[in-house]
Structure formats: C-alpha cells, structure tokens
Amino acid sequence: MSSFEDRKKSFEKKFAHDEEIQFKINAKKNKYIAEWVSSILEFKEEQKNQYIQEVIKADFAEVGDEDVFRKIKSDLSEKNIDDSEIRSKMRELNEKAKSDFM
C-alpha cells in the first residue's frame, strides 16, 4: 500500500510541476507577443510595460490563445496585419518561450 501512495504522490508532484511550467511558458509567450506588438505600435518603454500587463491579463479571459489573439488583432487593426501573420508570430513566440524553459 505504501508504494501505491508513493507513486500517487509522485504523479501529483509531476502534474503540479508540469502545470507550473506551462503557466510560466504562457506568461513568457504573452510577454514576447506584447513586446512584438509594442514595437509595431512604436510604444515607449512605459507604454510597452503597461501593454505587456494588458496582454497577460487578456489571457485570463478564457482557455487558449483566442482571447490574446482577439486583443492583438484589435490593437493592430490600423496596421493592416493579416490574421495569418499574427497567428504565425504567436506560434513562433510560443516555441521561443518553450525553449526558454526546456
């Protein structure tokens, strides 16, 4: 019975660790995305830092990346950036964020 409990605790720890890493990856990805958009919108440092926080908060609206995508798309609407370019950049920056933690 003890080995079963040990195994259960081990799986729980791994799950908690994996969830923590995924949270950090998402936060880093959102930071990278916000920095990219900030450079396009030519934000100054203070504006950029505020925008990073806005994008991170936008990610809490729903599960997945669609909430962030909608925010970015809306913010870039006057720059005529195609949806496919935004999604491609989001994928690229997600991979970059993953590599920061692996």
Biopython code that builds the backbone (N, CA, C, O; Angstrom):
import numpy as np
from Bio.PDB.StructureBuilder import StructureBuilder

atoms = [
    (1, "MET", "N", (0.820, -1.184, 0.000)),
    (1, "MET", "CA", (0.000, 0.000, 0.000)),
    (1, "MET", "C", (0.871, 1.257, 0.000)),
    (1, "MET", "O", (0.502, 2.262, -0.609)),
    (2, "SER", "N", (1.983, 1.214, 0.653)),
    (2, "SER", "CA", (2.871, 2.370, 0.730)),
    (2, "SER", "C", (3.437, 2.745, -0.641)),
    (2, "SER", "O", (3.544, 3.926, -0.973)),
    (3, "SER", "N", (3.791, 1.745, -1.420)),
    (3, "SER", "CA", (4.346, 2.036, -2.750)),
    (3, "SER", "C", (3.295, 2.684, -3.656)),
    (3, "SER", "O", (3.622, 3.530, -4.487)),
    (4, "PHE", "N", (2.027, 2.279, -3.488)),
    (4, "PHE", "CA", (0.958, 2.903, -4.261)),
    (4, "PHE", "C", (0.826, 4.377, -3.884)),
    (4, "PHE", "O", (0.693, 5.231, -4.760)),
    (5, "GLU", "N", (0.860, 4.679, -2.598)),
    (5, "GLU", "CA", (0.763, 6.064, -2.130)),
    (5, "GLU", "C", (1.955, 6.883, -2.609)),
    (5, "GLU", "O", (1.799, 8.038, -3.005)),
    (6, "ASP", "N", (3.144, 6.286, -2.573)),
    (6, "ASP", "CA", (4.342, 6.977, -3.050)),
    (6, "ASP", "C", (4.223, 7.294, -4.539)),
    (6, "ASP", "O", (4.576, 8.383, -4.990)),
    (7, "ARG", "N", (3.728, 6.335, -5.273)),
    (7, "ARG", "CA", (3.557, 6.529, -6.720)),
    (7, "ARG", "C", (2.519, 7.622, -6.991)),
    (7, "ARG", "O", (2.715, 8.469, -7.862)),
    (8, "LYS", "N", (1.430, 7.598, -6.250)),
    (8, "LYS", "CA", (0.386, 8.610, -6.386)),
    (8, "LYS", "C", (0.944, 10.004, -6.106)),
    (8, "LYS", "O", (0.681, 10.940, -6.861)),
    (9, "LYS", "N", (1.704, 10.144, -5.038)),
    (9, "LYS", "CA", (2.301, 11.440, -4.682)),
    (9, "LYS", "C", (3.288, 11.899, -5.756)),
    (9, "LYS", "O", (3.380, 13.085, -6.071)),
    (10, "SER", "N", (4.010, 10.947, -6.301)),
    (10, "SER", "CA", (4.963, 11.271, -7.360)),
    (10, "SER", "C", (4.251, 11.820, -8.591)),
    (10, "SER", "O", (4.695, 12.811, -9.171)),
    (11, "PHE", "N", (3.156, 11.188, -8.992)),
    (11, "PHE", "CA", (2.376, 11.670, -10.133)),
    (11, "PHE", "C", (1.776, 13.041, -9.859)),
    (11, "PHE", "O", (1.748, 13.897, -10.743)),
    (12, "GLU", "N", (1.299, 13.251, -8.642)),
    (12, "GLU", "CA", (0.734, 14.555, -8.278)),
    (12, "GLU", "C", (1.788, 15.652, -8.345)),
    (12, "GLU", "O", (1.513, 16.753, -8.824)),
    (13, "LYS", "N", (2.983, 15.359, -7.872)),
    (13, "LYS", "CA", (4.078, 16.341, -7.928)),
    (13, "LYS", "C", (4.453, 16.648, -9.372)),
    (13, "LYS", "O", (4.674, 17.805, -9.731)),
    (14, "LYS", "N", (4.523, 15.607, -10.198)),
    (14, "LYS", "CA", (4.860, 15.825, -11.607)),
    (14, "LYS", "C", (3.784, 16.660, -12.288)),
    (14, "LYS", "O", (4.103, 17.570, -13.054)),
    (15, "PHE", "N", (2.514, 16.364, -12.018)),
    (15, "PHE", "CA", (1.421, 17.138, -12.601)),
    (15, "PHE", "C", (1.516, 18.599, -12.183)),
    (15, "PHE", "O", (1.397, 19.488, -13.025)),
    (16, "ALA", "N", (1.727, 18.857, -10.907)),
    (16, "ALA", "CA", (1.839, 20.236, -10.403)),
    (16, "ALA", "C", (3.024, 20.944, -11.053)),
    (16, "ALA", "O", (2.924, 22.112, -11.427)),
    (17, "HIS", "N", (4.136, 20.244, -11.185)),
    (17, "HIS", "CA", (5.322, 20.829, -11.821)),
    (17, "HIS", "C", (5.056, 21.160, -13.286)),
    (17, "HIS", "O", (5.407, 22.240, -13.759)),
    (18, "ASP", "N", (4.433, 20.223, -14.000)),
    (18, "ASP", "CA", (4.126, 20.445, -15.419)),
    (18, "ASP", "C", (3.178, 21.628, -15.605)),
    (18, "ASP", "O", (3.342, 22.418, -16.534)),
    (19, "GLU", "N", (2.187, 21.747, -14.723)),
    (19, "GLU", "CA", (1.241, 22.868, -14.796)),
    (19, "GLU", "C", (1.947, 24.197, -14.521)),
    (19, "GLU", "O", (1.659, 25.201, -15.173)),
    (20, "GLU", "N", (2.856, 24.203, -13.573)),
    (20, "GLU", "CA", (3.610, 25.421, -13.255)),
    (20, "GLU", "C", (4.473, 25.846, -14.443)),
    (20, "GLU", "O", (4.527, 27.026, -14.788)),
    (21, "ILE", "N", (5.138, 24.887, -15.056)),
    (21, "ILE", "CA", (5.971, 25.188, -16.237)),
    (21, "ILE", "C", (5.104, 25.724, -17.369)),
    (21, "ILE", "O", (5.481, 26.694, -18.027)),
    (22, "GLN", "N", (3.951, 25.109, -17.607)),
    (22, "GLN", "CA", (3.059, 25.579, -18.677)),
    (22, "GLN", "C", (2.579, 26.998, -18.414)),
    (22, "GLN", "O", (2.491, 27.802, -19.342)),
    (23, "PHE", "N", (2.269, 27.314, -17.166)),
    (23, "PHE", "CA", (1.860, 28.661, -16.801)),
    (23, "PHE", "C", (2.974, 29.657, -17.106)),
    (23, "PHE", "O", (2.722, 30.727, -17.661)),
    (24, "LYS", "N", (4.201, 29.304, -16.744)),
    (24, "LYS", "CA", (5.349, 30.184, -16.994)),
    (24, "LYS", "C", (5.592, 30.357, -18.487)),
    (24, "LYS", "O", (5.907, 31.457, -18.941)),
    (25, "ILE", "N", (5.450, 29.279, -19.254)),
    (25, "ILE", "CA", (5.618, 29.365, -20.706)),
    (25, "ILE", "C", (4.578, 30.305, -21.300)),
    (25, "ILE", "O", (4.912, 31.147, -22.133)),
    (26, "ASN", "N", (3.317, 30.171, -20.882)),
    (26, "ASN", "CA", (2.258, 31.044, -21.396)),
    (26, "ASN", "C", (2.514, 32.502, -21.053)),
    (26, "ASN", "O", (2.317, 33.383, -21.890)),
    (27, "ALA", "N", (2.949, 32.761, -19.830)),
    (27, "ALA", "CA", (3.237, 34.141, -19.424)),
    (27, "ALA", "C", (4.383, 34.716, -20.249)),
    (27, "ALA", "O", (4.323, 35.866, -20.685)),
    (28, "LYS", "N", (5.416, 33.924, -20.463)),
    (28, "LYS", "CA", (6.572, 34.381, -21.251)),
    (28, "LYS", "C", (6.161, 34.613, -22.706)),
    (28, "LYS", "O", (6.563, 35.600, -23.323)),
    (29, "LYS", "N", (5.353, 33.694, -23.249)),
    (29, "LYS", "CA", (4.860, 33.837, -24.621)),
    (29, "LYS", "C", (4.069, 35.131, -24.761)),
    (29, "LYS", "O", (4.252, 35.877, -25.723)),
    (30, "ASN", "N", (3.198, 35.391, -23.808)),
    (30, "ASN", "CA", (2.396, 36.616, -23.857)),
    (30, "ASN", "C", (3.266, 37.861, -23.751)),
    (30, "ASN", "O", (2.976, 38.886, -24.369)),
    (31, "LYS", "N", (4.319, 37.768, -22.976)),
    (31, "LYS", "CA", (5.264, 38.893, -22.873)),
    (31, "LYS", "C", (5.936, 39.135, -24.229)),
    (31, "LYS", "O", (6.027, 40.272, -24.692)),
    (32, "TYR", "N", (6.398, 38.067, -24.849)),
    (32, "TYR", "CA", (7.040, 38.204, -26.158)),
    (32, "TYR", "C", (6.070, 38.780, -27.197)),
    (32, "TYR", "O", (6.442, 39.638, -27.997)),
    (33, "ILE", "N", (4.833, 38.302, -27.173)),
    (33, "ILE", "CA", (3.829, 38.802, -28.114)),
    (33, "ILE", "C", (3.585, 40.284, -27.883)),
    (33, "ILE", "O", (3.520, 41.067, -28.831)),
    (34, "ALA", "N", (3.449, 40.665, -26.613)),
    (34, "ALA", "CA", (3.209, 42.076, -26.278)),
    (34, "ALA", "C", (4.384, 42.947, -26.698)),
    (34, "ALA", "O", (4.189, 44.075, -27.150)),
    (35, "GLU", "N", (5.589, 42.440, -26.557)),
    (35, "GLU", "CA", (6.766, 43.201, -26.998)),
    (35, "GLU", "C", (6.751, 43.374, -28.511)),
    (35, "GLU", "O", (7.085, 44.446, -29.014)),
    (36, "TRP", "N", (6.371, 42.335, -29.234)),
    (36, "TRP", "CA", (6.291, 42.407, -30.695)),
    (36, "TRP", "C", (5.273, 43.463, -31.120)),
    (36, "TRP", "O", (5.563, 44.315, -31.960)),
    (37, "VAL", "N", (4.081, 43.399, -30.534)),
    (37, "VAL", "CA", (3.036, 44.372, -30.872)),
    (37, "VAL", "C", (3.474, 45.782, -30.475)),
    (37, "VAL", "O", (3.237, 46.739, -31.212)),
    (38, "SER", "N", (4.103, 45.906, -29.326)),
    (38, "SER", "CA", (4.584, 47.211, -28.860)),
    (38, "SER", "C", (5.574, 47.833, -29.841)),
    (38, "SER", "O", (5.561, 49.042, -30.070)),
    (39, "SER", "N", (6.423, 46.998, -30.413)),
    (39, "SER", "CA", (7.387, 47.531, -31.377)),
    (39, "SER", "C", (6.678, 47.997, -32.650)),
    (39, "SER", "O", (7.063, 49.007, -33.240)),
    (40, "ILE", "N", (5.655, 47.274, -33.071)),
    (40, "ILE", "CA", (4.888, 47.683, -34.254)),
    (40, "ILE", "C", (4.152, 48.995, -33.987)),
    (40, "ILE", "O", (4.085, 49.871, -34.849)),
    (41, "LEU", "N", (3.603, 49.113, -32.776)),
    (41, "LEU", "CA", (2.846, 50.319, -32.420)),
    (41, "LEU", "C", (3.746, 51.449, -31.928)),
    (41, "LEU", "O", (3.272, 52.530, -31.577)),
    (42, "GLU", "N", (5.053, 51.180, -31.908)),
    (42, "GLU", "CA", (6.070, 52.159, -31.531)),
    (42, "GLU", "C", (5.826, 52.746, -30.136)),
    (42, "GLU", "O", (5.894, 53.958, -29.930)),
    (43, "PHE", "N", (5.541, 51.848, -29.186)),
    (43, "PHE", "CA", (5.341, 52.264, -27.806)),
    (43, "PHE", "C", (6.673, 52.602, -27.161)),
    (43, "PHE", "O", (7.700, 51.992, -27.457)),
    (44, "LYS", "N", (6.634, 53.572, -26.286)),
    (44, "LYS", "CA", (7.793, 53.877, -25.454)),
    (44, "LYS", "C", (7.847, 52.845, -24.334)),
    (44, "LYS", "O", (6.906, 52.070, -24.163)),
    (45, "GLU", "N", (8.934, 52.826, -23.571)),
    (45, "GLU", "CA", (9.166, 51.793, -22.562)),
    (45, "GLU", "C", (8.008, 51.665, -21.564)),
    (45, "GLU", "O", (7.560, 50.553, -21.284)),
    (46, "GLU", "N", (7.530, 52.761, -21.041)),
    (46, "GLU", "CA", (6.442, 52.716, -20.062)),
    (46, "GLU", "C", (5.157, 52.164, -20.690)),
    (46, "GLU", "O", (4.454, 51.361, -20.076)),
    (47, "GLN", "N", (4.860, 52.600, -21.912)),
    (47, "GLN", "CA", (3.678, 52.095, -22.621)),
    (47, "GLN", "C", (3.825, 50.599, -22.871)),
    (47, "GLN", "O", (2.870, 49.835, -22.723)),
    (48, "LYS", "N", (5.028, 50.193, -23.250)),
    (48, "LYS", "CA", (5.298, 48.786, -23.531)),
    (48, "LYS", "C", (5.056, 47.943, -22.280)),
    (48, "LYS", "O", (4.397, 46.905, -22.352)),
    (49, "ASN", "N", (5.575, 48.374, -21.148)),
    (49, "ASN", "CA", (5.401, 47.623, -19.905)),
    (49, "ASN", "C", (3.926, 47.517, -19.521)),
    (49, "ASN", "O", (3.478, 46.471, -19.051)),
    (50, "GLN", "N", (3.185, 48.586, -19.717)),
    (50, "GLN", "CA", (1.753, 48.566, -19.431)),
    (50, "GLN", "C", (1.036, 47.618, -20.392)),
    (50, "GLN", "O", (0.146, 46.869, -19.989)),
    (51, "TYR", "N", (1.426, 47.655, -21.647)),
    (51, "TYR", "CA", (0.802, 46.796, -22.650)),
    (51, "TYR", "C", (1.069, 45.315, -22.356)),
    (51, "TYR", "O", (0.186, 44.479, -22.543)),
    (52, "ILE", "N", (2.266, 44.995, -21.904)),
    (52, "ILE", "CA", (2.593, 43.614, -21.534)),
    (52, "ILE", "C", (1.612, 43.125, -20.477)),
    (52, "ILE", "O", (1.097, 42.011, -20.572)),
    (53, "GLN", "N", (1.356, 43.945, -19.481)),
    (53, "GLN", "CA", (0.409, 43.577, -18.421)),
    (53, "GLN", "C", (-1.003, 43.389, -18.984)),
    (53, "GLN", "O", (-1.722, 42.483, -18.566)),
    (54, "GLU", "N", (-1.396, 44.239, -19.926)),
    (54, "GLU", "CA", (-2.725, 44.126, -20.541)),
    (54, "GLU", "C", (-2.881, 42.805, -21.292)),
    (54, "GLU", "O", (-3.925, 42.158, -21.212)),
    (55, "VAL", "N", (-1.845, 42.414, -22.016)),
    (55, "VAL", "CA", (-1.905, 41.163, -22.785)),
    (55, "VAL", "C", (-1.939, 39.962, -21.842)),
    (55, "VAL", "O", (-2.689, 39.012, -22.067)),
    (56, "ILE", "N", (-1.135, 40.008, -20.796)),
    (56, "ILE", "CA", (-1.137, 38.912, -19.823)),
    (56, "ILE", "C", (-2.517, 38.794, -19.179)),
    (56, "ILE", "O", (-3.024, 37.685, -19.004)),
    (57, "LYS", "N", (-3.121, 39.911, -18.830)),
    (57, "LYS", "CA", (-4.465, 39.891, -18.232)),
    (57, "LYS", "C", (-5.507, 39.402, -19.232)),
    (57, "LYS", "O", (-6.449, 38.706, -18.854)),
    (58, "ALA", "N", (-5.347, 39.756, -20.490)),
    (58, "ALA", "CA", (-6.294, 39.319, -21.520)),
    (58, "ALA", "C", (-6.314, 37.800, -21.634)),
    (58, "ALA", "O", (-7.341, 37.216, -21.981)),
    (59, "ASP", "N", (-5.190, 37.162, -21.345)),
    (59, "ASP", "CA", (-5.105, 35.711, -21.460)),
    (59, "ASP", "C", (-5.957, 34.993, -20.420)),
    (59, "ASP", "O", (-6.236, 33.804, -20.575)),
    (60, "PHE", "N", (-6.373, 35.679, -19.373)),
    (60, "PHE", "CA", (-7.194, 35.059, -18.335)),
    (60, "PHE", "C", (-8.681, 35.073, -18.682)),
    (60, "PHE", "O", (-9.487, 34.540, -17.919)),
    (61, "ALA", "N", (-9.064, 35.661, -19.804)),
    (61, "ALA", "CA", (-10.478, 35.754, -20.172)),
    (61, "ALA", "C", (-11.074, 34.388, -20.490)),
    (61, "ALA", "O", (-12.223, 34.115, -20.145)),
    (62, "GLU", "N", (-10.298, 33.529, -21.147)),
    (62, "GLU", "CA", (-10.777, 32.186, -21.487)),
    (62, "GLU", "C", (-9.588, 31.269, -21.710)),
    (62, "GLU", "O", (-8.450, 31.724, -21.818)),
    (63, "VAL", "N", (-9.860, 29.979, -21.778)),
    (63, "VAL", "CA", (-8.815, 28.993, -22.012)),
    (63, "VAL", "C", (-8.344, 29.103, -23.453)),
    (63, "VAL", "O", (-9.151, 29.299, -24.362)),
    (64, "GLY", "N", (-7.045, 28.977, -23.662)),
    (64, "GLY", "CA", (-6.491, 29.028, -25.011)),
    (64, "GLY", "C", (-5.978, 30.407, -25.366)),
    (64, "GLY", "O", (-5.931, 31.310, -24.532)),
    (65, "ASP", "N", (-5.595, 30.548, -26.626)),
    (65, "ASP", "CA", (-4.960, 31.777, -27.101)),
    (65, "ASP", "C", (-5.901, 32.725, -27.826)),
    (65, "ASP", "O", (-5.484, 33.814, -28.220)),
    (66, "GLU", "N", (-7.156, 32.342, -28.011)),
    (66, "GLU", "CA", (-8.071, 33.179, -28.794)),
    (66, "GLU", "C", (-8.320, 34.538, -28.147)),
    (66, "GLU", "O", (-8.501, 35.532, -28.851)),
    (67, "ASP", "N", (-8.330, 34.593, -26.822)),
    (67, "ASP", "CA", (-8.531, 35.870, -26.146)),
    (67, "ASP", "C", (-7.375, 36.821, -26.423)),
    (67, "ASP", "O", (-7.585, 38.012, -26.653)),
    (68, "VAL", "N", (-6.161, 36.297, -26.401)),
    (68, "VAL", "CA", (-4.984, 37.120, -26.707)),
    (68, "VAL", "C", (-4.994, 37.508, -28.182)),
    (68, "VAL", "O", (-4.703, 38.651, -28.534)),
    (69, "PHE", "N", (-5.333, 36.546, -29.041)),
    (69, "PHE", "CA", (-5.393, 36.832, -30.475)),
    (69, "PHE", "C", (-6.363, 37.984, -30.763)),
    (69, "PHE", "O", (-6.030, 38.911, -31.502)),
    (70, "ARG", "N", (-7.561, 37.920, -30.177)),
    (70, "ARG", "CA", (-8.546, 38.984, -30.416)),
    (70, "ARG", "C", (-8.032, 40.349, -29.955)),
    (70, "ARG", "O", (-8.235, 41.354, -30.635)),
    (71, "LYS", "N", (-7.371, 40.379, -28.808)),
    (71, "LYS", "CA", (-6.833, 41.646, -28.310)),
    (71, "LYS", "C", (-5.783, 42.195, -29.275)),
    (71, "LYS", "O", (-5.823, 43.367, -29.649)),
    (72, "ILE", "N", (-4.864, 41.351, -29.664)),
    (72, "ILE", "CA", (-3.794, 41.776, -30.564)),
    (72, "ILE", "C", (-4.361, 42.217, -31.908)),
    (72, "ILE", "O", (-3.969, 43.252, -32.447)),
    (73, "LYS", "N", (-5.279, 41.431, -32.440)),
    (73, "LYS", "CA", (-5.894, 41.769, -33.722)),
    (73, "LYS", "C", (-6.567, 43.132, -33.645)),
    (73, "LYS", "O", (-6.440, 43.949, -34.556)),
    (74, "SER", "N", (-7.272, 43.367, -32.567)),
    (74, "SER", "CA", (-7.940, 44.654, -32.372)),
    (74, "SER", "C", (-6.926, 45.788, -32.268)),
    (74, "SER", "O", (-7.107, 46.844, -32.875)),
    (75, "ASP", "N", (-5.866, 45.573, -31.506)),
    (75, "ASP", "CA", (-4.856, 46.609, -31.314)),
    (75, "ASP", "C", (-4.068, 46.906, -32.589)),
    (75, "ASP", "O", (-3.574, 48.017, -32.782)),
    (76, "LEU", "N", (-3.961, 45.903, -33.449)),
    (76, "LEU", "CA", (-3.211, 46.084, -34.704)),
    (76, "LEU", "C", (-4.118, 46.374, -35.897)),
    (76, "LEU", "O", (-3.653, 46.370, -37.037)),
    (77, "SER", "N", (-5.387, 46.623, -35.656)),
    (77, "SER", "CA", (-6.349, 46.783, -36.747)),
    (77, "SER", "C", (-5.962, 47.884, -37.735)),
    (77, "SER", "O", (-6.209, 47.750, -38.934)),
    (78, "GLU", "N", (-5.376, 48.934, -37.262)),
    (78, "GLU", "CA", (-4.999, 50.044, -38.149)),
    (78, "GLU", "C", (-3.689, 49.801, -38.889)),
    (78, "GLU", "O", (-3.320, 50.576, -39.771)),
    (79, "LYS", "N", (-2.988, 48.733, -38.535)),
    (79, "LYS", "CA", (-1.702, 48.434, -39.169)),
    (79, "LYS", "C", (-1.829, 47.444, -40.318)),
    (79, "LYS", "O", (-0.830, 47.100, -40.950)),
    (80, "ASN", "N", (-3.046, 46.982, -40.597)),
    (80, "ASN", "CA", (-3.304, 46.057, -41.706)),
    (80, "ASN", "C", (-2.413, 44.811, -41.674)),
    (80, "ASN", "O", (-1.849, 44.404, -42.690)),
    (81, "ILE", "N", (-2.303, 44.227, -40.502)),
    (81, "ILE", "CA", (-1.541, 42.986, -40.361)),
    (81, "ILE", "C", (-2.513, 41.819, -40.460)),
    (81, "ILE", "O", (-3.509, 41.759, -39.739)),
    (82, "ASP", "N", (-2.213, 40.909, -41.352)),
    (82, "ASP", "CA", (-3.067, 39.764, -41.645)),
    (82, "ASP", "C", (-3.159, 38.814, -40.452)),
    (82, "ASP", "O", (-2.198, 38.659, -39.697)),
    (83, "ASP", "N", (-4.322, 38.178, -40.288)),
    (83, "ASP", "CA", (-4.533, 37.208, -39.210)),
    (83, "ASP", "C", (-3.486, 36.100, -39.237)),
    (83, "ASP", "O", (-2.986, 35.680, -38.193)),
    (84, "SER", "N", (-3.161, 35.635, -40.433)),
    (84, "SER", "CA", (-2.193, 34.535, -40.541)),
    (84, "SER", "C", (-0.811, 34.964, -40.048)),
    (84, "SER", "O", (-0.077, 34.152, -39.486)),
    (85, "GLU", "N", (-0.453, 36.224, -40.252)),
    (85, "GLU", "CA", (0.836, 36.712, -39.757)),
    (85, "GLU", "C", (0.832, 36.770, -38.223)),
    (85, "GLU", "O", (1.826, 36.429, -37.583)),
    (86, "ILE", "N", (-0.281, 37.198, -37.647)),
    (86, "ILE", "CA", (-0.390, 37.252, -36.185)),
    (86, "ILE", "C", (-0.299, 35.844, -35.608)),
    (86, "ILE", "O", (0.443, 35.602, -34.656)),
    (87, "ARG", "N", (-1.054, 34.922, -36.188)),
    (87, "ARG", "CA", (-1.051, 33.540, -35.673)),
    (87, "ARG", "C", (0.325, 32.892, -35.849)),
    (87, "ARG", "O", (0.781, 32.149, -34.980)),
    (88, "SER", "N", (0.968, 33.169, -36.954)),
    (88, "SER", "CA", (2.303, 32.628, -37.189)),
    (88, "SER", "C", (3.288, 33.160, -36.148)),
    (88, "SER", "O", (4.105, 32.410, -35.613)),
    (89, "LYS", "N", (3.203, 34.439, -35.872)),
    (89, "LYS", "CA", (4.085, 35.058, -34.879)),
    (89, "LYS", "C", (3.795, 34.491, -33.491)),
    (89, "LYS", "O", (4.717, 34.270, -32.705)),
    (90, "MET", "N", (2.519, 34.255, -33.186)),
    (90, "MET", "CA", (2.162, 33.668, -31.896)),
    (90, "MET", "C", (2.755, 32.269, -31.748)),
    (90, "MET", "O", (3.262, 31.925, -30.680)),
    (91, "ARG", "N", (2.699, 31.458, -32.808)),
    (91, "ARG", "CA", (3.297, 30.118, -32.766)),
    (91, "ARG", "C", (4.808, 30.202, -32.579)),
    (91, "ARG", "O", (5.389, 29.477, -31.772)),
    (92, "GLU", "N", (5.429, 31.097, -33.335)),
    (92, "GLU", "CA", (6.878, 31.276, -33.252)),
    (92, "GLU", "C", (7.294, 31.668, -31.827)),
    (92, "GLU", "O", (8.246, 31.116, -31.274)),
    (93, "LEU", "N", (6.577, 32.616, -31.253)),
    (93, "LEU", "CA", (6.937, 33.092, -29.918)),
    (93, "LEU", "C", (6.594, 32.072, -28.836)),
    (93, "LEU", "O", (7.218, 32.061, -27.775)),
    (94, "ASN", "N", (5.614, 31.222, -29.097)),
    (94, "ASN", "CA", (5.323, 30.126, -28.171)),
    (94, "ASN", "C", (6.505, 29.154, -28.137)),
    (94, "ASN", "O", (6.912, 28.700, -27.068)),
    (95, "GLU", "N", (7.043, 28.842, -29.298)),
    (95, "GLU", "CA", (8.208, 27.953, -29.366)),
    (95, "GLU", "C", (9.416, 28.586, -28.679)),
    (95, "GLU", "O", (10.179, 27.898, -28.000)),
    (96, "LYS", "N", (9.586, 29.876, -28.853)),
    (96, "LYS", "CA", (10.685, 30.581, -28.189)),
    (96, "LYS", "C", (10.516, 30.509, -26.677)),
    (96, "LYS", "O", (11.486, 30.266, -25.958)),
    (97, "ALA", "N", (9.299, 30.717, -26.186)),
    (97, "ALA", "CA", (9.035, 30.641, -24.748)),
    (97, "ALA", "C", (9.295, 29.230, -24.218)),
    (97, "ALA", "O", (9.862, 29.066, -23.138)),
    (98, "LYS", "N", (8.881, 28.216, -24.977)),
    (98, "LYS", "CA", (9.134, 26.836, -24.568)),
    (98, "LYS", "C", (10.622, 26.571, -24.438)),
    (98, "LYS", "O", (11.067, 25.945, -23.476)),
    (99, "SER", "N", (11.393, 27.050, -25.409)),
    (99, "SER", "CA", (12.838, 26.808, -25.386)),
    (99, "SER", "C", (13.508, 27.511, -24.198)),
    (99, "SER", "O", (14.576, 27.093, -23.751)),
    (100, "ASP", "N", (12.889, 28.563, -23.698)),
    (100, "ASP", "CA", (13.438, 29.248, -22.509)),
    (100, "ASP", "C", (13.360, 28.365, -21.266)),
    (100, "ASP", "O", (14.137, 28.542, -20.328)),
    (101, "PHE", "N", (12.429, 27.421, -21.255)),
    (101, "PHE", "CA", (12.218, 26.590, -20.067)),
    (101, "PHE", "C", (12.657, 25.143, -20.237)),
    (101, "PHE", "O", (12.624, 24.370, -19.280)),
    (102, "MET", "N", (13.060, 24.775, -21.426)),
    (102, "MET", "CA", (13.464, 23.383, -21.654)),
    (102, "MET", "C", (14.955, 23.249, -21.684)),
    (102, "MET", "O", (15.472, 22.147, -21.866)),
]
sb = StructureBuilder()
sb.init_structure("model")
sb.init_model(0)
sb.init_chain("A")
sb.init_seg("    ")
for serial, (resi, resn, name, xyz) in enumerate(atoms, 1):
    if name == "N":
        sb.init_residue(resn, " ", resi, " ")
    sb.init_atom(name, np.array(xyz, "f"), 0.0, 1.0, " ", f" {name:<3s}", serial, name[0])
structure = sb.get_structure()
